[in-house]
Amino acid sequence: MFSIVTQTLRLVAARWPVLLAWYLAGWLGRYLLIEVAATFGATNALVGLLIMPLAVLARLASFIGMFLVLRSAMPSFSDLKERGLDDVDRTTDPRGRASRVYDIFLVSILPFFAFYAAWQFLGQDTIAYATSALGKINPFAEDYEPGGAVFDLRFDWVSGTVIVLAFTGRYLIKKYQARLPKWAPIVAVYLEAVWVYLTVFLISSSRAEVEGWISSRAAVEWYSGLRADIASAVAPIGWAWSGIEWIVAEAGGLLLLPLAWLALAGIVYGRALAAEPVALRPRGRYYDSARSRYAALPTAVTRRFTDIGSDFLGRFRPLGNALVLIWRAGVVPMGVFVLAYTLLEAATDWGFIAAVQLIGAHDLQSWWMNVDKVLGFGIDALIEPLRICLIAAGYDFCLRKLEERRESAAAVVADETATA
C-alpha cells in the first residue's frame, strides 16, 4: 500500500536532474510564447490568442517529456515490456517514434486543456498574457481604449469560423497523413490545440453569464427556496445540509485534482493498456431502432459519420481506460496516493513560508517585490519533479494491480481447464 511512496523516492533518485531540465524547458517556453502572444495581442486579440495555445503546448510537452523519462524506471512498465504486453514501443506507422509522440499529443490535448482550465491554470496564463499585453499598449495614443484589443474576443462568426477551420484542418491532416509531408503532424497538433483552446477560452469567458442563467432557472430557484424553508423550520437539518455541501465541495477539490493528474498520466502511458479497452455495448429497443435507421443511410454518408465518430471517441478512449484502471487499483491505495499528493501540494506553501522565515525581514518594495516571484519559482522547480514522480509511481501501482488481476484470472482459467 505504501509502495507508492517508496517508489516515488526511487524515481526521484533515478531521474530528478532530467525531470528538472524538462520542467525548466517547459516553463521557459511557456513564458516566451506568452510574451510573443502579448506583443501581437496588444493590437489584435484573435492573433494573440492564436499564439497562446503554443504556450499551453509547451507546458504539455514538458509534462509528457517528464512522464516518458520515468517510464523506463517504472517496474511494472519494465515487466510489461519484457513480456511483450505493452504497445508503447510498437507501431505500424513507418514514421516510428515521431508518430508515437504525435499520437500522444493528439490524445492528450483535449483532456489536458479541460484540466488546465478547470484548475485555473488557463486563467493564470490569461492573466499573465493580459498583463503583458496591456503593458505594451501606449496609453497616450489617440485610439487608446482601456483593455484595448486584448479582451476583444467573443462568440461570433470570426471566432466560430476559426474554430471550425482548425477542427476541419486537423481532421483532414489525420485522415490523409500518409500522403502529406513529415511536418504535417506538427500542424495537426497546433490546429488541435487552437480549436480546443479557443473553445475552452470562450466558454470560460462566458462562465459568469452561464452561471447567472442557470441560477435563474425555475428548478434552481425551487431548490434554493426549499432549502431555505427547511433550514428555517428545522435548524439542525439546515446545519447538516450545509455541512454536507461543504464536505462534498472540499472533498471534491482534494480528490479530483490528484486523480485528474493520475488520469493524465494514464493518457500518456495509455497504449500499454490496449489489451483491456473500455467497451460500451448499449442495448434496447430505441438503440436497435436507431441502428437500423443508421444502416439504411447511403454508404458514403455512414462512412463519413464513422470517420468522425471514431475520431471523436478516440480522444476519450485513453481517458476511459485510465479511469477504469484507477478504479480497479483499490480505494485504500488511492487514498494513500491522494494523501501524499495533498501533503506535497501543501509543501509548496510550507516551503515558501519556511524560506521567508530563513531569509528574515527586508524592505517590502526594494526586496520582497523583486524576490518573492523568484523564490516561488525556485520552490515550484523543486516540488514539480517530485509531483510527477508521485503521479508516475501511483500509475505504476495501478499497472501492477492490473497484472495481478490478469494473473489471477489466468490461474482460475487454468484450474478450471485442469479440472475439466
C-alpha positions in Angstrom: 0.0 0.0 0.0 2.8 2.4 0.9 4.9 1.2 -2.0 3.7 4.3 -4.0 5.7 6.5 -1.6 8.8 4.3 -1.7 8.6 4.1 -5.5 8.3 7.8 -5.7 11.6 8.3 -3.8 13.3 5.7 -6.1 12.1 7.6 -9.2 13.3 10.9 -7.8 16.7 9.5 -7.1 17.0 8.0 -10.6 15.6 10.8 -12.7 15.4 14.1 -10.8 18.0 16.1 -12.8 16.4 15.2 -16.2 12.9 16.0 -14.8 14.1 19.4 -13.6 15.5 20.1 -17.1 12.2 19.2 -18.7 10.3 21.4 -16.2 12.6 24.4 -16.8 12.3 24.0 -20.6 8.5 23.9 -20.4 8.4 27.0 -18.1 10.8 29.0 -20.3 8.9 28.0 -23.5 5.6 29.0 -21.9 7.0 32.3 -20.7 8.5 33.3 -24.1 5.4 32.3 -26.0 3.1 34.3 -23.7 5.3 37.3 -24.3 5.1 36.8 -28.1 1.3 36.4 -27.8 1.1 39.6 -25.8 3.1 41.5 -28.4 0.5 40.6 -31.1 -2.4 40.7 -28.7 -1.8 44.3 -27.9 -3.2 45.1 -31.3 -5.4 42.1 -32.2 -6.9 39.7 -29.7 -7.5 36.9 -32.1 -3.9 36.8 -33.3 -2.6 36.9 -29.7 -5.0 34.0 -28.7 -3.9 32.0 -31.8 -0.4 32.1 -30.3 -1.4 31.3 -26.7 -2.2 27.6 -27.5 1.6 27.2 -28.1 2.3 28.3 -24.6 -0.1 25.6 -23.2 1.5 23.1 -25.6 4.9 24.0 -24.1 3.6 23.0 -20.7 2.0 19.9 -22.0 5.2 18.9 -23.8 7.2 19.3 -20.6 4.8 17.1 -18.7 4.8 14.4 -21.5 8.6 14.5 -21.5 8.8 14.0 -17.8 6.3 11.1 -17.8 8.2 9.4 -20.7 11.5 9.9 -19.0 10.2 8.0 -15.9 8.8 5.1 -18.0 12.0 3.1 -18.1 12.4 3.3 -14.3 8.8 2.1 -13.6 8.9 -1.6 -12.6 5.5 -2.5 -13.9 6.2 -1.0 -17.3 9.5 -2.8 -17.5 7.7 -6.0 -16.7 5.2 -5.4 -19.4 7.9 -4.7 -22.0 9.8 -7.9 -21.1 6.7 -10.0 -21.5 5.6 -8.2 -24.7 2.4 -6.9 -23.3 3.0 -3.2 -24.0 2.1 -1.4 -27.1 4.3 1.6 -26.3 7.3 0.6 -28.4 5.4 -1.0 -31.3 3.8 0.9 -34.1 2.8 0.1 -37.7 3.5 3.7 -38.7 6.7 4.0 -40.8 7.5 7.3 -39.2 8.3 5.4 -36.0 9.0 7.3 -32.7 7.9 10.7 -34.0 4.5 9.2 -34.9 4.1 7.8 -31.4 4.9 11.2 -29.8 2.4 12.8 -32.2 -0.3 10.3 -31.2 0.3 11.0 -27.5 0.0 14.7 -28.1 -3.3 14.4 -30.0 -5.0 12.2 -27.4 -3.7 14.4 -24.6 -4.6 17.9 -25.8 -8.4 17.9 -25.2 -8.4 16.4 -21.7 -5.3 18.4 -20.7 -6.8 21.7 -21.8 -10.0 20.9 -20.0 -8.0 20.0 -16.9 -5.9 23.2 -17.4 -9.0 25.4 -17.4 -10.8 23.6 -14.6 -8.0 24.2 -12.1 -7.4 27.8 -13.1 -4.1 27.2 -14.9 -5.6 28.7 -18.0 -6.8 31.7 -16.0 -3.2 32.2 -14.7 -1.9 32.1 -18.3 -4.6 34.5 -19.4 -3.8 37.0 -16.6 0.0 36.8 -17.5 -0.9 37.4 -21.2 -3.3 40.3 -20.5 -0.9 41.9 -18.0 2.0 41.8 -20.5 -0.2 42.9 -23.5 -1.7 45.8 -21.6 1.9 46.9 -20.7 2.7 47.1 -24.4 -0.2 49.4 -25.2 0.6 53.1 -25.4 -1.9 54.9 -23.1 -1.3 58.2 -24.8 -2.2 57.0 -28.3 -5.2 58.7 -29.9 -7.0 55.4 -30.4 -6.3 54.1 -26.9 -9.1 52.3 -25.1 -8.9 50.7 -21.6 -8.3 47.0 -22.3 -7.6 47.7 -25.9 -7.9 44.7 -28.2 -6.6 42.3 -25.6 -10.0 41.2 -24.4 -11.9 41.8 -27.7 -12.8 38.2 -28.4 -16.3 36.7 -28.2 -18.6 34.1 -29.7 -19.2 35.5 -33.2 -18.7 34.4 -36.8 -15.0 35.1 -36.8 -14.1 33.0 -33.8 -16.6 30.3 -34.9 -15.0 30.2 -38.3 -11.5 29.9 -36.9 -12.6 27.0 -34.6 -14.3 25.2 -37.4 -11.4 25.6 -39.8 -8.9 24.4 -37.2 -11.0 21.4 -36.3 -11.5 20.5 -40.0 -7.8 21.0 -40.8 -6.8 18.7 -38.0 -9.3 16.1 -39.2 -8.1 16.2 -42.8 -4.4 16.0 -41.8 -5.0 13.0 -39.7 -7.1 11.3 -42.5 -4.5 11.9 -45.3 -1.4 11.9 -43.1 0.3 9.2 -45.2 0.2 11.5 -48.3 1.4 14.6 -46.6 4.9 15.9 -45.7 6.6 14.8 -42.5 6.0 18.1 -40.9 2.2 17.9 -41.3 1.6 16.2 -37.9 3.1 19.3 -36.2 0.5 21.4 -37.9 -2.2 18.9 -36.8 -1.1 19.2 -33.2 -1.2 23.1 -33.4 -4.7 23.0 -35.1 -6.0 20.7 -32.4 -4.7 23.0 -29.7 -6.2 26.0 -31.4 -9.8 24.8 -31.6 -9.7 23.3 -28.1 -8.1 26.4 -26.6 -10.4 28.9 -28.2 -13.4 26.8 -27.3 -12.3 26.5 -23.7 -11.3 30.1 -23.5 -14.7 31.4 -24.8 -16.6 29.0 -22.5 -14.5 30.2 -19.5 -15.1 33.8 -20.5 -18.8 33.3 -20.6 -18.9 31.3 -17.3 -20.5 34.2 -15.3 -23.3 34.6 -17.9 -23.9 30.8 -17.9 -23.9 30.6 -14.1 -26.3 33.5 -13.9 -28.6 31.8 -16.5 -28.5 28.5 -14.5 -29.2 30.3 -11.2 -32.3 31.9 -12.7 -33.9 28.7 -13.8 -37.0 27.6 -12.0 -35.6 24.3 -10.8 -32.6 26.0 -9.1 -34.8 28.7 -7.5 -37.2 25.9 -6.3 -34.2 24.1 -4.7 -32.9 27.3 -3.1 -36.4 28.1 -1.7 -36.9 24.5 -0.4 -33.5 24.6 1.4 -34.3 27.9 3.0 -37.7 26.7 4.1 -36.3 23.5 5.6 -33.4 25.4 7.3 -35.8 27.9 8.9 -38.3 25.2 10.0 -35.8 22.7 11.4 -32.4 24.3 12.1 -30.4 21.0 12.6 -31.4 19.8 9.2 -30.2 23.1 7.7 -26.9 22.8 9.5 -26.5 19.2 8.3 -27.4 20.2 4.7 -24.8 23.0 4.8 -22.2 20.6 6.3 -22.8 18.0 3.6 -22.4 20.6 0.9 -19.2 21.9 2.4 -17.8 18.3 2.8 -18.6 17.5 -0.8 -17.0 20.7 -2.1 -13.9 20.3 0.0 -13.5 16.6 -0.7 -14.1 17.2 -4.4 -11.2 19.6 -4.5 -8.9 17.3 -2.6 -9.8 14.2 -4.6 -10.3 15.4 -8.1 -7.0 17.2 -8.7 -4.7 14.2 -7.9 -6.9 11.8 -9.7 -7.1 14.1 -12.7 -3.3 14.1 -12.8 -3.3 10.3 -12.5 -5.7 10.1 -15.4 -3.5 12.4 -17.4 -0.6 10.1 -16.8 -2.8 7.3 -17.9 -3.4 9.0 -21.2 0.3 9.4 -21.8 1.0 5.8 -20.8 -2.3 4.6 -22.1 -1.2 2.5 -25.1 0.1 -0.1 -22.7 -3.5 -0.9 -21.8 -4.7 -1.6 -25.3 -5.5 -5.2 -24.2 -8.3 -4.0 -22.0 -10.2 -1.2 -23.7 -13.4 0.3 -22.4 -16.2 -1.2 -24.4 -19.8 0.1 -24.3 -22.5 -2.3 -25.5 -25.8 -0.5 -25.4 -29.0 -2.5 -25.8 -32.7 -1.8 -26.0 -35.5 -1.1 -28.4 -34.5 2.5 -29.1 -30.9 1.6 -29.7 -31.9 -1.2 -32.2 -34.3 1.2 -34.0 -31.6 3.9 -34.3 -29.1 1.4 -35.5 -31.4 0.0 -38.2 -32.2 3.6 -39.4 -28.5 4.3 -39.5 -27.8 1.2 -41.5 -30.4 2.4 -44.1 -28.4 5.5 -44.9 -26.2 5.7 -48.0 -22.8 4.1 -47.6 -21.0 7.4 -48.3 -22.9 9.1 -45.5 -22.3 6.3 -43.0 -18.6 6.2 -43.9 -18.2 9.9 -43.1 -20.1 9.5 -39.8 -17.9 6.6 -38.9 -14.8 8.5 -39.6 -15.9 11.5 -37.5 -17.3 9.3 -34.7 -14.1 7.2 -34.4 -12.0 10.4 -34.4 -14.2 11.9 -31.6 -14.3 8.7 -29.5 -10.6 8.2 -30.0 -9.9 11.3 -27.9 -11.7 9.9 -24.9 -10.9 6.2 -25.0 -7.5 6.5 -23.4 -9.1 8.6 -20.6 -11.7 6.0 -20.1 -9.1 3.2 -19.9 -7.1 5.2 -17.4 -10.2 5.9 -15.2 -11.1 2.2 -15.2 -7.5 1.3 -14.2 -7.5 3.8 -11.3 -10.9 2.4 -10.1 -9.6 -1.2 -10.1 -6.5 -0.3 -8.1 -8.5 -0.1 -4.8 -9.8 2.6 -2.5 -7.1 2.4 0.2 -4.0 2.6 -2.1 -5.6 5.5 -4.0 -6.4 7.1 -0.6 -2.7 6.9 0.3 -1.8 8.4 -3.1 -4.3 11.3 -2.6 -2.9 12.0 0.9 0.7 12.0 -0.4 -0.3 14.3 -3.2 -2.1 16.7 -0.8 0.9 16.8 1.5 3.2 17.5 -1.4 0.8 20.3 -2.6 0.9 21.8 0.9 4.7 21.5 0.9 4.8 24.3 -1.7 3.2 26.8 0.7 5.2 25.4 3.7 8.4 25.7 1.7 7.7 29.4 0.9 6.8 30.2 4.5 10.0 28.4 5.7 12.1 30.3 3.2 10.7 33.6 4.2 11.4 32.9 7.8 15.0 31.9 7.0 15.7 34.9 4.9 14.3 37.2 7.5 12.9 40.8 7.4 13.6 43.0 4.4 12.1 46.1 2.8 8.8 45.3 1.0 9.4 47.4 -2.1 13.1 47.1 -2.7 13.4 43.5 -1.7 10.3 41.3 -1.5 8.5 42.7 -4.5 11.6 41.6 -6.6 12.4 38.4 -4.8 9.1 36.7 -4.0 8.4 35.5 -7.5 11.9 34.2 -7.9 11.6 32.4 -4.6 8.2 30.9 -5.5 9.6 29.7 -8.9 12.5 28.1 -7.1 10.2 26.2 -4.8 8.0 25.1 -7.7 11.0 23.9 -9.6 11.9 21.7 -6.6 8.4 20.4 -5.9 7.2 19.7 -9.5 9.6 16.8 -10.3 8.5 15.2 -7.0 4.9 15.6 -8.0 5.4 14.0 -11.4 7.3 11.1 -9.7 4.5 10.6 -7.3 1.9 10.5 -10.1 4.1 8.1 -12.1 4.5 5.9 -9.1 0.8 5.9 -8.5 0.1 4.9 -12.0 2.7 2.2 -11.9 1.0 0.8 -8.8 -2.3 0.7 -10.8 -0.5 -1.2 -13.6 0.8 -3.7 -11.0 -2.7 -4.3 -9.7 -3.9 -4.8 -13.3 -1.2 -7.5 -13.8 -2.2 -9.2 -10.6 -5.8 -9.4 -11.8 -4.7 -10.8 -15.1 -2.5 -13.4 -13.4 -5.3 -14.3 -11.0 -7.8 -14.7 -13.9 -5.3 -16.8 -15.8 -4.8 -19.1 -12.8 -8.6 -19.6 -12.4 -8.9 -20.5 -16.1 -6.0 -22.9 -15.8 -7.6 -24.6 -12.7 -10.9 -24.9 -14.5 -9.2 -26.4 -17.5 -7.3 -28.9 -15.4 -10.4 -29.9 -13.5 -12.4 -30.4 -16.7 
